[in-house]
Amino acid sequence: MDSTVVTVMLLGPSLNAVSGVSTHLNQLFHSSLAKEFDLLHFQVGSESRKESVVSKLARFLFSPVQFFWRLIQQNHKLCT
C-alpha cells in the first residue's frame, strides 16, 4: 500500500475572515480529508486586510511570486 500523503494547497481569504469561502475552507481543514491529505492554505484576496493603495498594489505585484515560491518550497518538501 502506498503511504505517500498528497499535499493540496487551498487558495482563499484569511481563515479568520467572515465569509462563505473561509467557512468552507475551515470545514475542509477540520474534515476527514485533512487526515487523508496534507492541506495547506494560501491567502488570496483582500478580505480581513486593512491595506493602503500602495500595499494593495504591492500585493498584486508580489502575490504571484509568493505563490510560486510556496509551490517550489512544497515541491522540494515532496521530493526529499
Secondary structure, 3 states (H helix, E strand, C coil): CCCCCCEEEEEECCCCCCCHHHHHHHHHHCCCHHHHCEEEEEECCCCCCCCCHHHHHHHHHHHHHHHHHHHHHHHHHHHC
